Amino acid sequence: MSGAPADFIAAQATGETWQQAIGRLLPVLQKASPEHRLGLIYLTPEFASELPDIEVLLRQSTGVPHWAGTVSFGTIGVARDGALEECYGSPAISVLLCPFPEEAFRIFSGARGESDRISETHSDWLSQAGPPMILAHGDTANGLLGSIIDDIVEETDGFMIGGLSAAQGPGSQIADGADGQGLSGVLLSLAQLPVQTALSQGCSPIGPVHTVTAGEENVIFELNGRKALDVFKEDIGEILARDLNRCAGYIFAALPVAGSDSGDYTVRNLMAIDPRHGAIAIAASVRPGDGVMFCRRDPASAADDMRRMLSDIKRRLGDRPIRGGLYVSCAARGPNQFSDPARETQLIEEALGRFPLTGFFANGEFSRDRLYSYTGVLTLFI
C-alpha cells in the first residue's frame, strides 16, 4: 500500500544579500523528498541578476530537479512562524516545493514569437494529460505577448494563471534554466493535479455597461449615441465631474468579458480626457459595439471583493483540504492600495487558514485567457 502524498513545502525570507536570504530558506527547503519534483521561485529585483545562480544552488541543495519562476515587484509566502506574509519594498525570495510526479507537468520556455508552438513540443504529453493549467510568466518588453498567450491557450485548450515579470530580457525568468523575452512556465495536468482558482477585482463598477457608438483605436467619442464625456460625468457624480483631475488613480475604464457568467471585466487606465470634443482615451483599443463601464478603485471595495472571492472558493472546496497554493497580485495592490501592507494575506489566512503558499506581485495578472490589471488571482492545489 502506498503512503500518503508528501506535503508541499513553502518558505520565504528577506536578506541584505541573496546568500543571506537563501541561508534562511534552506533549513526548511532541505526537508524536500524525492517526491518533490517541481520548485517555484519568486524574488525581488534586488536579486534579479543572480536568479540563474540561485536556481542552480536551490536545485543542488534540495535535490528538486525542475524550477520555474520570475523576478517580481514583491513576494508572497510563508514566514518562519507559518503565517502567510507579503514582502514588498524589501529584498525577498519566496519558494514553494511541489510534490508533483514527473508525468503531471512539463516545463516550457522560449515562447517569444507568433511562430512558437508549445503544443508541438509537448504534443505527446498533452495527448495524455488533457487540457492543462498553464502557470506562465511574461516579459513586458515582448510586443507579441498578447498573441503568444492567445496561441498557447487556444492550442492547448488550457487555463492560464501567472503574470508579468518585474524585469525584462534574458534571465528575468527561470524555466529549468534562465529564460526571458517572452513567455515561460509550467504546464500542469488538471487530470492529476486538481485545483480551484478564483479572481478578485481591485475596483468596483459605478455605473451600467455602455455601448461604444463612436470610437477609434483607444479613443471613445460616443457612448450610447451621446458624447462619451457627458456619460462619464453622469457615472462619476457631480463632485468629481466639477474637477476631473481628481479622477486620476481613482476612476478607471472597465471592459466586460464576453461570455462571462460572473460579470467579469478587465480594468484599464484612463489616459486622457478631451473636454473640447467630449472624448475619453483609455489604455485599450475599442470599436463601435464594444461595451465599456467605469469603476472606482479604493481599499474598501478591493477588500470586500476579496472576501467575496475567498468565500466563493471556500464554498467550492467543501471539505477537501488545501495542499498548497499560488497567489498572484497586482503590483498596484498590496501596500499601494491597502493601509495594512499585509492585508491580502491576512484576508486569505482568515478565510482559509494557514497552508503552504507562494506568489508574487505582478505587472499584470493572467486568468484563463486574459491579461488583467488590479486583480488578485488565487490558485489552490487540493
N, C-alpha and C positions, 0 to 999 in steps of 0.2 A: 504494500500500500504506500503511495507517495505521500509525503508530508505536506503541510500547509505551505502555500507560496511564501517566498521571502517578502519582507516588508520593504516599502520604499524608504530611502534614506535621504534626509534633507538637512542642509546646513548653510548658514550664511554668516559672513564675517566681514568686518572692516579692518583696515590697517593702513599705516603710513606708507608701506610698501606692499607689493603683491606677495612677496615672500612671507611677510608678517601675516597677511590675511590667509594665505594658504596654510601656514603653520597652525592657525586656529581652526581651520576646517578639517585638517587631516585626521585628528583623533576620532571624529565622527565618521568621516568617509572611509576610513580604513576598516570599518566594520563590514564592508561590502563582501558579498559571497560570489561564487561562480554564477549564480542566477542573475546577478546584476550585469546586464549586457549593454545598457544604454545610460549615458550620463548627459544631463542638460546643464549648461553653464551660462550664466549671465553676469556681466561685470561692467563697471562704470568706466567712463572714458579715461580716467587716470591710469588704468591698467591696459588700455586698448592695444598699445604697441607690443605688449607681452602675451597677448591672447594665445598665439600658436605655441609658445613655450609653456604657458600654463596648462594647455591641453595635454601636452606631452607628459608633463610632470604628474598630472592627475591620473592619466592612463597608467603610468608606471607605478604610481603609489597605491592605486586602488585595484588594479587588475581589470577595470572596466574597459572593454575594448573599443566601444563606439561612443562618439561625443558629438553633440550639436549645440549651438548657442550663438550668442552675438553680444556686441557692445550695446549698452543701454544707458538711458539717462539716469536710471536708478534701479535698484534691485528689490525684489520681494522674496522673502524666505522665512526660515525658522531660526530663531535666536537660540542661544545656549540653553535657556530655561524651557525651551519648547514652544514659546509663544510665537505667533505669527507677527512679522515685523516688516517695515519698509525702510530702506536705506536710500535717501535722496539728499544729495548735497555733500556726501562724504564717500571716499573710495570704498567700494564694496564688491564682494563676489558672492553669488548665490548658486548652489549646486543641488540637483536632485538626481539620485541614482535610482534607476527604474529596473525592477526585476522582470524584464520582458524577454521571452525566448527569442532566439535569432530569427525564427521564421515569422515573428509577429511584427517586424518592422524592417524598413530599408532606409538608409541614409541617401539623400540626393543632394547634388551640388552642381555648380556650373551653369545654372539656368540664367542666361544673360541676354537672349535674343528670341525673336519670334520663331526661329527655326528649332529651338530646343524642344526636345520631345522626351519628357520624363517617362511617359507611358511606354516608349520603345525600349528604353534602358531597363525598365523593370517590368516588362510585359509578362514574363513567366510568373513572377511573384504576384502581380496584380490579378492574373487569371485565377490564382488560388485564393488570394486574400480577399478579393472583392473590393468594393469602394472603400477607400481609406479615409482616415482623418489625416490631414496634411498640416503638420506643425512647420511653419515657414518663417524665415527671417529675410527681410528685403532691404536692398540698398537703395536709398532715396535718389542717388545720382543716376540711376538707370531709368532713362525716359521711356523704356518699353515695359516697365514693371507691370503696368495695368494689363497689358495684353498677355504677358507671361502668366500672371495669375489666372486670367480667363482661360488660357490654353490648358494649364495644368489641372484646374478644376474640371473643365469640360472633358479632357481626355481620360481622367481617372474616375470621373463621377464622384469626386471626393468632397469633403467638407474641410475648409481651411481655417486654421487658427494661427496665432502668432502676431507678428507686427514688424514695423520698420525699425531698422537699426539707428543708433545714435551716431554712428561713424560710417564713413564711406570708403569704398575701394578695397583692394586686396587685404586680407587679414582682419576685416571687420566682422567676419562670421567664421564659425567653425562647423565643419561637416565632415568628420573624420579627416581632419587636416584643415589648413587655412583656406578660406573661401571669401567671396565678396563680389561686388559689382553686379549682383543680380539677386537671385532667389536661391536659398538652400534650406535644408532642414531634414525632416523625418517623415516618411510615410508610415502610418500606424494602422494595422489591421483591426478594424472595428469588430470583426468576427471573433477575434481573440482577445481584444482589449476593450471591453465595454466602457463607455464614457457617458457623462452627461455634461452638456455645455450650455451656457446662457450668457446673454449680453445685457449690460446696464448702460443706459444713456446718461450723459452728464448734463443734458439740457431737457427742458420740458416745453411742449408746444404752448403758444399763447394765442393761437387763432386757428381757424379751419384751413384745410388744404385749398389753395387757389390754383387756377389753371393759367399757365403762361399763354397769352394770346398774341403777344409780340415780343420776340427776343432774338438775339443773335450772339453766338459764342457764349460769353459769360455775362452778358448784359440783358436785363429784363426791362422791357419798355412798358409792357401792359400785363396786368393780371385781371382776369375776368372781364376783359374789354375796357378796363379803366387804367389810368396811369398807375404804374407799379408803386410809386412813392405814396400816392394817396391811400392805397390799400395797406401799405406798410404802416403808415401813420395811424390808421384806424386800429390795427392789431396791437401796436406797441403802447397806445394810450396817449392821452393829451400831454402829460408831463414830459415824457421822453420826446414826443413829437415837437415840443417847443424848443428843445435843444438836442438835435440829432447827434452831436458829438458824444453825448452820454451813452449812446448805443454801443460804442466801441468796446469790445471784450465782454459785452453783456447780452446783446441780441445777435442771433445767427440765423442763417437760412437753413432749412431742412428739406431734404428731398425724400419723399415717401418711397419705400422699397416696393416695387411692383410684385404682386403675388403674396406679400406677407400677410399672414393671418393674425399678426400681433400688433399691427400698426407701426411696424419698424420704419426707421428713417435714418438717413445719413446726414450728418451735420457739416455744413460748410461755412467758412468765414464770409462776412460782408466785406467786400473790397472797396467799394466807393458808392456814394450817393450823389446823384446829379439833380439838384432842385430845379434847375432851369428846364430840363426835359422830363422831369418826373421819373427818372430811370434809376435802377439799382444794379450794381455789379456784384456778383458773388464768385466764390472760388470753385466754380464748376460750370461746365457748358450746359446750356439749356436750349430748348427749341419749343416752338408752339405746340401745345398739347401736354407738355410736362406739368406735373404737379409740384407746387412749392408751398411751404408754410414757414412761419417764423417761430423761433423759440428763444427762450432765455436761459442763461447759464448762471446758476448760483449754487452755493453749497447745500442748501436745504433740499432743493429739487434733486440734486445728484444723490444725496444720502437717501432720500425717500425712494428713488428709483432703484438704488442698490438693495435696499431692504425688500422691495418687491421682487427683484431678480432672485435674491437668496431664498426668499420664501417659496418661490416657484420651483427652484432647483431642489430644495429640501423636500417638497411635496413629491417631486418626480423620483427622488432617491428612495422613498419609502423606508424600509428597514435595512436596506443594503448599506454596508459600511463604506466609508471613503478610504481608499488605499493611498492615494496621493493626488496632487493637483498642480495646475498651472494657472496663474493669473496674470493677464496682460492688461495694463492700464495705460491710458494716455499720459504723456509727459505733462500735459496741461492740467491733469488731475493731481492726486497726491497733495503735497503741501502747497501747490499752486492753486488749488481750489478749496481745500478744507483747512480750517483753522488748526485742526489737530493733524500733525504730519504723518500719523499712522491710522487715519480714520478708516481707510478701506479695509485694512487687515483686521482692525477691531470689529468692524461690521461682519466680516467673514467668520471670525472666531466666535462672535456672539451667536450667530445663526447656526454654524456647523461644527463648532468645537475646534480643537487643535488636530492637525494632521500634517503629514509631510507635504510641503508646498514650495514651489519656486515660481519665479515670474520676473517681469521687468516692466519698466516704464518706456513706452514706445513712441515713435514719431508718427504713428498711425497704427491702427489695430485691424487684424483680419478676423472676419467671422463669415463662415460659409463661402461666399464667392465675392465678398466686397471689402473695400478698404474704408474703415470708419475713422472718425475723429471724436475725441472727448468721451470715449467709451471705456468700459472695463469688461473684459471677456474672461469668464471663469470656466475652466475645464477640469472635471473630476474623473479620476480613474476609480472604478467601483468593482 
